[in-house]
Amino acid sequence: MANVKISQLPSATTPLGGTEVLPIVQGTTTKKVTVNELRSTAVTAVTGTAPVVSSGGTTPAISMAAATSSVNGYLTSTDWTTFNNKGSGSVTGVTATSPVVSSGGAAPVISMPAATSSVNGYLTSADWTTFNAKQPAGSYLTSGGPLGTPSSGTATNLTGLPLTTGVTGILPVANGGNGTATPSLVAGTNVTISGSWPNQTINSTGGGSGTVTSVATGTGLTGGPITTSGTVSLANTAVTAGTYTAANITVDAQGRITAAANGSGGGGGTVTSVAATVPSFLSVTGSPITTAGTLAITYSGTALPIANGGTGQTTAAAAITALTGSQTAGQYLRSDGTNAALATIQAADVPTLNQNTTGTAANITASSNSTLTTLSALSLPGSQVSGNISGNAANVTGVVAFANGGTSQTTAAAAITALTGAQTSAYYLRSNGTNATLSALSAADLTGVVAFANGGTGETTRQAAMDALAGAVTSGQYLRGNGTDVIMAAIQAADVPTLNQNTTGTAANVTGTVAVANGGTGVTTSTGSGNNVLSTSPTLVTPILGTPTSGTLSNCTVDGTNSVGYLNIPQNSQSAAYTLVAADAGKHIFHPSTDANARTFTIPANSSVAYPIGTAITFVNMTSQVVTIAITSDTLTLSSAGTSGSRSLAQYGSATALKIGATQWLISGSGLT
């Protein structure tokens, strides 16, 4: 019956006897029904299920809207053209931006390193624990605690720092040092330096030369200037040469005695003993001296007393305790404008906090109904919040989690989605008597009868619904569309197609092979499996093959002449001498770094492997050993140079050989000689 319209079938003999058989679709199965059976189950009403719309009643109008982004319906020819012209494809490569790392390709491995002092990345649990345990910003140092090692700043008013043991590191030039632990001395002209720091010797290796043309004399000297030869003399002063007792003298800036006279003081006698007494933080040796000797005073190692500018202690904690005086728990070091002493924190000293307070809620304590004021923002984890929070919404920032009675969302739609849980299309929020969850609409939840005016049938049984939709029911009539409405009517002769084959009986009554032109397949056996399997190797005229999910495409061309190639350049790895085969066309012959040996890759003669003209084969060498690209008997020409013969490919080199004639190849690349 292929290609035969119903209108082309011969007219049936009327009136119908009632035993005639017609095909109908019931559920998803095509079944037969007699005319008498149709008469007994006449349609009385027709409804439509979206996107089909029925106007209802005994003569409803059946329609369907055009599909849009928000309306289900039929696909317009305009939209079909638009959709048909859309592109298709797949992901071929995925990249990432630091600190995210992608291995690349169509199936990449996405990763991120752990963060360090020099690498961006994710925060490890170990670092989180370290950072979380650090002292919160704004904490006070209580009495008795060690100061630790400051990372920056200026220390002032400190005492008790012995230079021999209390100073470490390199003293900068700006502070009177040389800025280095091992200074590098540079020898100049006629100067040599020997030894190593700090025991180095500087020697002069020669004298200067030249001619002095003039020598001037300064204050207290005479005889200058001397331009050739002469004598420089020390000028006399007003002092009379001689011996003076207990002299009173005057010395000028040049060290000359300009005045001298006998004095009246002075005594006589002999010192018999000299002793030295030092504080406890110093020690003295060589005392007393009774004739001759040396007094040596050194640091004893005992703490420098407070009275001498020290702390009287040998540890930081003991020093702070000694300097701050009497200790009382809960007191802090506070200045009263004159002195710094331990005292309780004064309310007037605490500034108003106009910035966010960070840290954990475990550090905040308050009595019942306490109020926090002058805080612009307070961040507390849910586990630290209990009881009612009073105030207005303007004072609440952030998102309240489920565990704290919130929705964890910032929009109404997102809040509803989060509260209702996993989403399923066409599910509704329904109470089961205990909880409200998303579930399918239950028929048991629907009561009453939906009237025509509300899209129903007004009936409670299928038969009554059909009768109501069909309207007046007359024996022998069928539900028929008249071009405007669907109504009950007799079968029209013009509606019955002409049948050019037998329409009665079973398949057992069909003999021979039904041709394709007559709705058959033209064959009596099938090959393969699946739907619509025809004869072996059928000829398809301009078929649409679609996208195969698997299989091998062979013996196909892209333009009727040239074969289909690869989208990439497949790899053939070789770690031994190798002669190419036909399957290597379009591939690259790879010499891996793991094979540190010189190898020879040979292109066979056209008489052995007749590659099509235009065949391209690439060679890659990853080792330090040379790969020789040879050819059996055809001609291999080096591009640009024009010389022929075997070629050498160095490490990391790549070269492509292109077949340009039946026995001619042209090769070019990098690292190729």
C-alpha positions as CSV (number, residue, x, y, z in Angstrom):
1,M,0.0,0.0,0.0
2,A,3.0,2.3,-0.2
3,N,2.5,5.6,-2.0
4,V,-1.3,5.0,-2.2
5,K,-3.5,7.8,-0.8
6,I,-6.8,6.9,0.9
7,S,-8.6,9.2,-1.6
8,Q,-7.3,6.8,-4.3
9,L,-9.0,3.7,-2.9
10,P,-12.3,2.5,-4.4
11,S,-15.5,3.5,-2.6
12,A,-17.0,0.9,-0.3
13,T,-20.4,-0.5,-0.9
14,T,-22.9,1.2,1.3
15,P,-24.7,1.0,3.5
16,L,-22.0,-0.8,5.5
17,G,-22.9,-4.2,6.8
18,G,-21.3,-3.6,10.2
19,T,-18.7,-6.4,9.9
20,E,-16.2,-4.4,8.0
21,V,-12.8,-4.1,9.8
22,L,-10.9,-0.9,10.4
23,P,-7.5,-0.3,12.1
24,I,-7.3,1.8,15.3
25,V,-4.5,2.6,17.7
26,Q,-5.3,1.6,21.3
27,G,-2.7,2.7,23.8
28,T,0.5,2.1,21.8
29,T,-0.8,-0.9,19.8
30,T,-2.5,-1.0,16.5
31,K,-5.7,-3.1,16.7
32,K,-8.7,-3.9,14.6
33,V,-12.3,-3.0,15.2
34,T,-15.5,-3.6,13.3
35,V,-17.9,-0.9,12.2
36,N,-20.6,-2.3,14.5
37,E,-18.1,-2.0,17.4
38,L,-17.4,1.6,16.5
39,R,-21.1,2.3,16.4
40,S,-21.6,1.0,19.9
41,T,-18.8,3.1,21.3
42,A,-19.5,6.4,19.5
43,V,-17.5,9.4,20.7
44,T,-19.6,11.9,22.5
45,A,-17.0,14.5,23.5
46,V,-13.4,15.3,22.7
47,T,-10.8,16.8,25.1
48,G,-7.3,17.9,24.4
49,T,-4.1,17.2,26.4
50,A,-1.5,20.0,26.1
51,P,-0.2,21.0,23.7
52,V,-3.4,19.9,21.9
53,V,-6.4,22.2,22.8
54,S,-10.1,21.3,22.5
55,S,-12.9,23.8,22.7
56,G,-15.0,21.1,24.3
57,G,-18.6,20.2,23.7
58,T,-20.1,17.9,21.1
59,T,-18.5,19.8,18.2
60,P,-15.2,20.9,19.6
61,A,-12.4,22.8,17.8
62,I,-9.1,20.9,18.1
63,S,-6.0,23.1,17.8
64,M,-2.4,23.4,18.8
65,A,-0.3,26.6,19.3
66,A,3.1,27.2,17.8
67,A,6.0,26.2,20.1
68,T,7.9,29.1,21.8
69,S,10.4,29.3,24.6
70,S,7.5,29.2,27.1
71,V,4.8,27.4,25.2
72,N,4.7,23.7,24.1
73,G,3.3,23.2,20.6
74,Y,4.0,22.4,17.0
75,L,7.4,23.3,15.4
76,T,7.1,26.0,12.8
77,S,9.0,25.7,9.5
78,T,10.8,28.9,10.5
79,D,12.0,27.4,13.8
80,W,12.9,24.2,12.0
81,T,15.2,26.1,9.6
82,T,16.7,27.9,12.6
83,F,17.4,24.7,14.5
84,N,18.6,22.9,11.5
85,N,21.2,25.6,10.8
86,K,22.6,25.4,14.4
87,G,26.1,24.0,14.8
88,S,27.2,20.9,16.6
89,G,30.4,19.6,18.0
90,S,32.1,18.5,21.1
91,V,34.7,19.7,23.6
92,T,38.2,19.1,22.3
93,G,40.2,20.8,25.0
94,V,39.9,22.3,28.5
95,T,42.3,24.9,29.9
96,A,42.5,26.3,33.4
97,T,43.6,29.6,35.0
98,S,46.0,29.5,38.0
99,P,45.7,28.2,40.6
100,V,43.5,25.6,38.8
101,V,45.6,23.3,36.6
102,S,44.3,21.3,33.6
103,S,46.1,18.5,31.8
104,G,44.4,19.6,28.6
105,G,42.7,17.5,25.9
106,A,39.0,16.3,25.7
107,A,39.2,14.4,29.0
108,P,41.4,16.6,31.2
109,V,42.5,16.1,34.8
110,I,41.6,19.2,36.7
111,S,43.7,19.8,39.9
112,M,44.9,22.6,42.3
113,P,48.1,22.6,44.3
114,A,48.2,23.3,48.1
115,A,48.9,26.9,48.9
116,T,52.3,27.9,50.3
117,S,54.2,31.1,50.9
118,S,55.0,31.2,47.2
119,V,52.3,29.1,45.5
120,N,48.6,30.0,45.1
121,G,46.3,27.1,45.8
122,Y,43.8,25.5,48.2
123,L,44.1,25.9,52.0
124,T,45.1,22.6,53.6
125,S,43.5,21.4,56.8
126,A,46.9,21.6,58.5
127,D,47.3,25.3,57.5
128,W,43.7,26.0,58.5
129,T,44.4,24.7,62.0
130,T,47.6,26.8,62.2
131,F,45.9,30.0,61.1
132,N,42.8,29.4,63.3
133,A,45.0,29.0,66.3
134,K,46.7,32.4,65.9
135,Q,46.1,35.2,68.4
136,P,43.1,37.3,67.3
137,A,43.8,40.9,66.2
138,G,43.5,43.5,69.0
139,S,44.5,41.1,71.9
140,Y,46.3,42.6,74.8
141,L,49.6,41.3,76.4
142,T,48.9,40.5,80.0
143,S,51.6,40.9,82.7
144,G,54.2,38.2,82.9
145,G,54.0,37.1,79.3
146,P,57.1,37.0,77.0
147,L,57.3,39.6,74.3
148,G,58.7,37.2,71.7
149,T,60.6,38.4,68.6
150,P,59.0,41.4,66.9
151,S,59.1,41.3,63.1
152,S,59.4,45.1,62.7
153,G,59.2,48.4,64.7
154,T,61.4,50.5,66.9
155,A,62.4,49.5,70.4
156,T,62.8,52.4,72.8
157,N,63.5,52.9,76.5
158,L,65.0,49.4,76.8
159,T,67.6,48.6,79.4
160,G,69.7,45.6,80.4
161,L,70.8,44.7,76.9
162,P,74.5,43.6,77.2
163,L,76.4,44.2,73.9
164,T,78.5,41.0,74.2
165,T,75.5,38.6,74.5
166,G,72.4,40.7,73.8
167,V,73.0,41.9,70.3
168,T,72.9,39.4,67.3
169,G,72.8,39.9,63.6
170,I,74.6,42.4,61.4
171,L,74.9,46.1,62.4
172,P,73.9,48.2,59.4
173,V,76.3,51.0,58.2
174,A,73.6,53.6,59.2
175,N,73.9,52.4,62.8
176,G,77.7,52.5,62.9
177,G,78.4,49.0,61.6
178,N,79.8,47.8,58.3
179,G,76.6,46.0,57.1
180,T,78.2,42.6,56.7
181,A,79.7,39.7,58.7
182,T,82.5,39.3,56.2
183,P,83.5,42.6,54.6
184,S,85.1,42.4,51.2
185,L,88.2,44.7,51.1
186,V,89.3,45.7,47.6
187,A,93.0,46.3,46.9
188,G,93.9,49.5,45.1
189,T,97.0,50.6,43.2
190,N,100.3,49.6,45.1
191,V,98.1,48.0,47.8
192,T,97.8,44.3,48.6
193,I,95.5,42.5,51.0
194,S,96.3,39.1,52.5
195,G,94.6,36.8,55.0
196,S,90.9,36.4,55.7
197,W,88.4,38.4,57.7
198,P,88.8,39.4,60.5
199,N,92.6,38.8,60.4
200,Q,93.7,40.6,57.2
201,T,96.9,42.5,56.4
202,I,97.1,45.6,54.1
203,N,100.5,46.2,52.6
204,S,102.0,48.8,50.3
205,T,103.8,47.3,47.3
206,G,105.5,50.4,45.9
207,G,106.1,54.1,46.2
208,G,104.8,56.9,44.1
209,S,106.9,58.9,41.7
210,G,106.9,62.5,40.4
211,T,108.3,66.0,41.1
212,V,107.2,68.3,43.9
213,T,107.0,71.9,42.5
214,S,105.9,73.8,45.6
215,V,105.7,73.2,49.4
216,A,103.7,75.7,51.4
217,T,104.0,76.2,55.2
218,G,101.0,76.5,57.5
219,T,100.4,78.1,60.9
220,G,103.5,77.9,63.2
221,L,105.8,77.0,60.3
222,T,108.3,79.2,58.4
223,G,110.3,78.8,55.2
224,G,107.6,78.4,52.7
225,P,106.6,78.3,50.0
226,I,109.6,76.2,48.7
227,T,109.7,75.8,44.9
228,T,113.1,74.2,44.4
229,S,114.8,73.6,47.8
230,G,114.7,75.1,51.3
231,T,114.1,74.5,55.0
232,V,110.8,74.4,56.9
233,S,111.2,75.6,60.5
234,L,109.0,75.6,63.5
235,A,108.4,79.2,64.5
236,N,109.3,80.2,68.1
237,T,106.6,81.2,70.6
238,A,106.8,83.6,73.5
239,V,107.7,80.7,75.9
240,T,111.2,80.8,77.3
241,A,113.0,77.5,77.0
242,G,113.7,76.0,80.3
243,T,112.3,73.7,83.1
244,Y,109.1,74.6,85.0
245,T,107.8,73.2,88.3
246,A,104.1,72.2,88.5
247,A,103.8,74.2,85.2
248,N,100.7,76.0,84.1
249,I,100.8,75.9,80.3
250,T,98.7,77.0,77.3
251,V,98.6,75.0,74.0
252,D,97.3,76.3,70.7
253,A,95.5,74.5,67.9
254,Q,98.7,73.4,66.4
255,G,99.9,71.7,69.6
256,R,102.5,74.4,70.4
257,I,103.0,75.6,74.0
258,T,102.3,79.3,73.7
259,A,102.5,80.2,77.5
260,A,104.2,78.5,80.5
261,A,104.8,79.4,84.1
262,N,105.7,77.7,87.4
263,G,102.7,76.5,89.4
264,S,102.1,76.6,93.1
265,G,100.6,73.1,93.6
266,G,102.1,69.7,93.6
267,G,103.3,67.4,96.4
268,G,105.5,64.5,96.9
269,G,105.2,61.0,98.2
270,T,104.9,57.3,97.1
271,V,101.7,55.4,96.2
272,T,101.9,52.0,97.9
273,S,98.6,50.3,96.9
274,V,95.8,50.9,94.3
275,A,92.6,48.9,94.6
276,A,89.4,48.9,92.5
277,T,85.8,48.3,93.7
278,V,83.0,47.6,91.1
279,P,79.3,46.9,91.2
280,S,78.1,43.2,91.3
281,F,77.4,43.0,87.6
282,L,81.1,43.7,86.9
283,S,84.2,41.9,88.1
284,V,87.8,43.1,88.6
285,T,91.1,41.4,88.4
286,G,94.7,42.6,89.4
287,S,93.5,44.5,92.4
288,P,95.2,45.7,94.5
289,I,98.3,46.9,92.7
290,T,101.2,47.5,95.2
291,T,104.1,48.0,92.9
292,A,103.0,47.7,89.2
293,G,100.3,45.9,87.4
294,T,97.0,46.1,85.4
295,L,93.5,46.4,86.7
296,A,91.0,44.5,84.3
297,I,87.3,45.2,84.7
298,T,84.9,42.8,82.8
299,Y,81.2,41.9,82.7
300,S,80.4,39.4,85.4
301,G,77.3,37.8,83.9
302,T,75.1,39.1,86.8
303,A,72.0,41.0,85.7
304,L,72.3,44.7,85.5
305,P,70.3,46.3,88.3
306,I,67.4,48.6,87.6
307,A,69.3,51.4,89.3
308,N,72.1,51.0,86.7
309,G,69.7,51.0,83.7
310,G,69.1,47.3,83.7
311,T,66.2,45.0,84.9
312,G,68.0,43.0,87.6
313,Q,66.7,39.8,85.8
314,T,68.1,37.3,83.3
315,T,64.8,36.3,81.5
316,A,62.3,38.3,79.6
317,A,59.3,37.3,81.8
318,A,61.2,38.0,85.0
319,A,62.4,41.4,83.5
320,I,58.8,42.4,82.7
321,T,57.6,41.4,86.1
322,A,60.4,43.3,87.8
323,L,59.7,46.5,85.7
324,T,55.9,46.4,86.1
325,G,56.1,46.0,89.9
326,S,53.3,44.4,92.0
327,Q,51.3,41.9,89.9
328,T,47.4,41.6,89.9
329,A,45.5,39.2,87.7
330,G,43.5,40.9,85.0
331,Q,45.5,44.1,84.9
332,Y,47.3,45.5,81.8
333,L,50.3,47.9,81.3
334,R,48.6,51.3,81.0
335,S,50.0,54.9,80.8
336,D,48.4,57.6,83.0
337,G,50.2,60.3,81.0
338,T,53.2,60.4,83.3
339,N,54.1,56.8,84.1
340,A,53.2,53.3,82.8
341,A,52.0,50.9,85.5
342,L,49.7,47.9,85.8
343,A,46.1,48.8,86.0
344,T,42.6,47.6,85.0
345,I,41.3,48.6,81.6
346,Q,39.4,51.9,81.8
347,A,36.1,52.1,80.0
348,A,37.1,55.5,78.6
349,D,40.2,53.9,77.0
350,V,38.1,51.5,74.9
351,P,37.3,53.1,71.5
352,T,34.0,52.7,69.6
353,L,34.4,49.8,67.1
354,N,33.2,50.9,63.7
355,Q,34.6,48.0,61.8
356,N,33.7,44.3,61.5
357,T,34.8,42.2,64.4
358,T,36.2,38.9,63.3
359,G,37.1,35.8,65.1
360,T,35.0,33.1,66.7
361,A,31.8,33.5,68.7
362,A,33.5,31.5,71.5
363,N,35.4,34.7,72.4
364,I,32.2,36.6,73.1
365,T,30.4,36.2,76.4
366,A,27.4,38.0,77.7
367,S,24.7,37.7,80.3
368,S,21.0,37.1,79.4
369,N,19.5,39.8,77.2
370,S,22.9,41.6,76.8
371,T,23.1,44.0,73.9
372,L,26.1,44.6,71.6
373,T,26.3,48.2,70.5
374,T,28.5,50.3,68.2
375,L,29.2,47.2,66.0
376,S,28.7,47.7,62.3
377,A,28.9,44.0,61.6
378,L,29.2,40.9,63.8
379,S,30.0,37.5,62.2
380,L,29.0,34.5,64.4
381,P,28.9,30.8,63.3
382,G,25.6,29.2,63.8
383,S,26.9,27.0,66.5
384,Q,27.5,30.1,68.7
385,V,24.0,31.6,68.3
386,S,21.2,30.5,70.6
387,G,18.0,32.1,71.7
388,N,16.0,34.8,69.9
389,I,17.7,37.6,68.0
390,S,15.8,40.9,68.4
391,G,16.1,44.0,66.2
392,N,15.1,44.8,62.7
393,A,16.2,43.1,59.4
394,A,18.4,46.1,58.5
395,N,20.8,44.9,61.2
396,V,21.1,41.4,59.8
397,T,23.8,40.7,57.1
398,G,24.9,37.5,55.4
399,V,22.7,34.5,54.9
400,V,21.1,32.5,57.8
401,A,21.7,28.8,57.4
402,F,19.1,26.0,57.7
403,A,20.5,25.0,61.1
404,N,19.8,28.5,62.4
405,G,16.2,28.7,61.1
406,G,17.1,30.4,57.8
407,T,17.0,29.2,54.2
408,S,20.7,29.5,53.3
409,Q,19.6,31.5,50.2
410,T,19.2,35.1,49.1
411,T,16.2,35.0,46.8
412,A,12.6,33.7,47.2
413,A,12.9,31.2,44.3
414,A,16.2,29.8,45.6
415,A,14.8,29.6,49.1
416,I,11.7,27.6,47.9
417,T,14.0,25.3,45.9
418,A,16.3,24.8,48.9
419,L,13.4,24.2,51.3
420,T,11.6,21.7,49.0
421,G,14.7,19.6,48.4
422,A,15.4,17.5,45.2
423,Q,13.4,18.8,42.2
424,T,11.4,16.7,39.8
425,S,9.5,18.1,36.9
426,A,5.7,18.1,37.3
427,Y,5.9,17.4,41.1
428,Y,3.9,19.5,43.5
429,L,4.3,20.4,47.2
430,R,2.1,17.9,49.0
431,S,1.6,17.1,52.7
432,N,1.5,13.4,53.7
433,G,0.1,14.2,57.1
434,T,3.5,14.6,58.7
435,N,5.7,16.5,56.3
436,A,5.3,18.5,53.1
437,T,7.5,17.2,50.3
438,L,7.5,17.4,46.5
439,S,5.6,14.5,45.0
440,A,3.5,13.5,42.0
441,L,-0.2,14.7,42.0
442,S,-2.2,11.9,43.5
443,A,-5.6,11.0,41.9
444,A,-6.9,10.5,45.4
445,D,-6.3,14.2,46.1
446,L,-8.8,15.2,43.3
447,T,-12.5,15.3,44.1
448,G,-15.5,16.3,42.1
449,V,-16.0,16.5,38.3
450,V,-14.3,19.0,36.0
451,A,-16.9,20.7,33.8
452,F,-16.6,21.4,30.1
453,A,-16.1,25.1,30.9
454,N,-13.0,24.2,33.0
455,G,-11.5,21.8,30.4
456,G,-13.2,18.6,31.8
457,T,-15.9,16.3,30.5
458,G,-18.5,16.8,33.2
459,E,-18.6,13.0,33.6
460,T,-17.1,10.3,35.8
461,T,-16.8,7.4,33.4
462,R,-15.0,7.0,30.1
463,Q,-18.1,6.1,28.1
464,A,-20.1,8.9,29.6
465,A,-17.2,11.3,28.9
466,M,-17.1,10.2,25.2
467,D,-20.8,10.5,24.8
468,A,-20.8,14.0,26.3
469,L,-17.9,15.2,24.1
470,A,-19.5,13.6,20.9
471,G,-22.9,15.2,21.4
472,A,-25.9,13.6,19.8
473,V,-25.1,10.0,19.1
474,T,-26.5,8.3,16.0
475,S,-26.0,4.7,15.1
476,G,-23.6,4.2,12.2
477,Q,-21.9,7.6,12.5
478,Y,-18.3,8.3,13.3
479,L,-16.3,11.1,14.7
480,R,-15.3,13.1,11.6
481,G,-13.6,16.5,11.0
482,N,-15.4,18.8,8.5
483,G,-12.5,21.2,8.2
484,T,-13.8,23.4,11.1
485,D,-15.1,21.1,13.8
486,V,-15.0,17.4,14.8
487,I,-18.6,16.0,14.9
488,M,-20.5,12.8,14.6
489,A,-21.2,12.1,11.0
490,A,-21.6,9.2,8.5
491,I,-18.5,8.0,6.6
492,Q,-18.2,9.9,3.4
493,A,-17.3,8.0,0.3
494,A,-14.7,10.6,-0.7
495,D,-12.9,10.0,2.7
496,V,-12.2,6.3,1.9
497,P,-9.0,5.8,0.0
498,T,-8.7,3.5,-3.0
499,L,-7.0,0.3,-2.1
500,N,-4.9,-1.4,-4.8
501,Q,-4.1,-4.5,-2.7
502,N,-6.0,-7.0,-0.8
503,T,-7.1,-5.4,2.5
504,T,-8.6,-8.4,4.1
505,G,-7.1,-11.6,5.4
506,T,-3.9,-12.3,7.2
507,A,-0.2,-12.2,6.1
508,A,-0.5,-15.9,5.4
509,N,-2.7,-15.1,2.4
510,V,0.1,-12.9,0.8
511,T,2.3,-14.7,-1.7
512,G,5.4,-13.5,-3.5
513,T,7.6,-10.6,-2.6
514,V,6.1,-7.2,-2.0
515,A,8.1,-4.6,-3.9
516,V,9.4,-1.4,-2.4
517,A,7.1,0.5,-4.7
518,N,4.2,-1.3,-3.1
519,G,5.2,-0.8,0.5
520,G,7.4,-3.9,0.8
521,T,11.1,-4.4,1.1
522,G,11.8,-6.3,-2.1
523,V,13.7,-9.0,-0.3
524,T,12.8,-12.2,1.5
525,T,15.7,-12.3,4.0
526,S,17.4,-9.7,6.1
527,T,20.9,-9.2,7.5
528,G,22.0,-7.7,10.7
529,S,19.6,-6.7,13.4
530,G,17.5,-3.7,14.4
531,N,14.7,-1.8,12.6
532,N,14.4,-1.5,8.8
533,V,17.1,-4.0,7.8
534,L,17.2,-4.4,4.0
535,S,19.2,-6.5,1.7
536,T,22.9,-7.0,1.8
537,S,24.9,-4.0,0.5
538,P,21.9,-1.9,-0.5
539,T,22.4,1.2,-2.7
540,L,21.2,4.3,-0.8
541,V,20.4,7.5,-2.7
542,T,21.4,10.7,-0.9
543,P,20.7,9.2,2.5
544,I,21.1,11.1,5.9
545,L,23.3,8.7,7.9
546,G,23.3,10.7,11.1
547,T,26.2,10.3,13.6
548,P,27.3,6.7,14.2
549,T,28.2,5.9,17.8
550,S,30.8,3.3,16.8
551,G,32.3,1.4,14.0
552,T,35.1,1.9,11.4
553,L,34.7,4.2,8.4
554,S,36.6,2.7,5.4
555,N,36.7,3.0,1.6
556,C,35.1,6.4,1.9
557,T,36.1,9.7,0.1
558,V,35.4,13.3,0.9
559,D,34.9,14.4,-2.7
560,G,34.6,11.3,-4.7
561,T,38.4,11.0,-5.2
562,N,40.3,11.7,-2.1
563,S,39.9,9.4,0.9
564,V,38.8,10.5,4.3
565,G,41.8,11.2,6.5
566,Y,42.4,11.8,10.3
567,L,41.2,14.8,12.2
568,N,44.5,14.5,14.1
569,I,47.9,13.0,13.4
570,P,47.9,9.5,15.0
571,Q,51.1,8.2,16.5
572,N,53.1,5.1,15.6
573,S,55.9,4.7,18.1
574,Q,58.9,2.7,17.0
575,S,62.0,1.8,19.0
576,A,63.7,-0.2,16.3
577,A,64.6,0.0,12.6
578,Y,61.3,0.3,10.8
579,T,59.9,0.3,7.2
580,L,56.6,2.1,6.8
581,V,53.4,0.4,5.8
582,A,50.3,1.6,4.0
583,A,48.5,2.2,7.3
584,D,51.1,4.8,8.2
585,A,49.6,7.3,5.7
586,G,48.6,10.5,7.6
587,K,50.4,9.4,10.9
588,H,53.6,10.4,12.6
589,I,56.4,7.9,13.2
590,F,57.6,8.6,16.8
591,H,61.1,7.8,18.1
592,P,60.6,8.0,22.0
593,S,63.2,9.3,24.4
594,T,63.3,5.9,26.1
595,D,65.1,4.4,23.1
596,A,68.5,6.1,23.2
597,N,69.7,4.4,20.0
598,A,70.2,5.6,16.4
599,R,67.4,4.3,14.2
600,T,66.5,4.2,10.5
601,F,62.9,4.7,9.3
602,T,62.5,3.7,5.6
603,I,59.9,4.8,3.1
604,P,59.1,1.8,0.9
605,A,59.2,2.0,-2.9
606,N,56.0,2.8,-4.8
607,S,56.1,-0.6,-6.3
608,S,55.9,-2.1,-2.8
609,V,53.4,0.3,-1.1
610,A,51.6,2.6,-3.5
611,Y,50.7,5.5,-1.3
612,P,48.3,7.9,-3.1
613,I,49.8,11.2,-4.3
614,G,49.3,13.8,-1.5
615,T,50.0,11.3,1.3
616,A,51.8,13.1,4.2
617,I,53.8,11.2,6.8
618,T,55.6,13.0,9.8
619,F,58.7,11.8,11.6
620,V,59.5,12.9,15.2
621,N,62.8,12.2,17.1
622,M,62.9,12.8,20.9
623,T,66.4,11.2,21.6
624,S,70.0,12.6,21.3
625,Q,70.6,9.8,18.7
626,V,70.1,10.7,15.1
627,V,67.1,9.1,13.2
628,T,67.9,8.4,9.5
629,I,64.9,8.8,7.1
630,A,65.7,6.6,4.1
631,I,63.8,5.7,1.0
632,T,64.1,2.3,-0.8
633,S,64.4,3.2,-4.5
634,D,62.2,6.3,-5.1
635,T,63.4,9.9,-4.8
636,L,63.4,11.8,-1.5
637,T,64.1,15.5,-2.1
638,L,65.0,18.0,0.6
639,S,62.8,21.1,0.4
640,S,64.5,24.3,-0.6
641,A,67.9,22.7,-1.0
642,G,66.8,20.4,-3.9
643,T,69.2,17.6,-2.9
644,S,68.0,14.0,-2.7
645,G,68.8,11.0,-0.6
646,S,68.5,9.9,3.0
647,R,68.1,12.6,5.7
648,S,69.2,12.9,9.3
649,L,66.7,14.1,12.0
650,A,68.3,15.5,15.2
651,Q,66.8,15.4,18.8
652,Y,63.5,17.2,19.2
653,G,63.3,17.5,15.4
654,S,60.2,16.9,13.3
655,A,60.0,16.5,9.5
656,T,57.1,15.8,7.1
657,A,57.4,13.8,3.9
658,L,54.8,14.7,1.2
659,K,54.3,12.4,-1.8
660,I,54.2,14.7,-4.9
661,G,54.6,12.1,-7.6
662,A,54.3,8.3,-8.2
663,T,58.0,7.9,-7.1
664,Q,58.7,11.3,-5.7
665,W,58.6,12.6,-2.1
666,L,59.4,16.1,-0.8
667,I,60.6,16.4,2.8
668,S,61.0,19.5,5.1
669,G,61.1,20.2,8.8
670,S,63.2,21.4,11.8
671,G,66.4,19.7,12.9
672,L,66.6,18.1,9.5
673,T,69.8,17.8,7.5
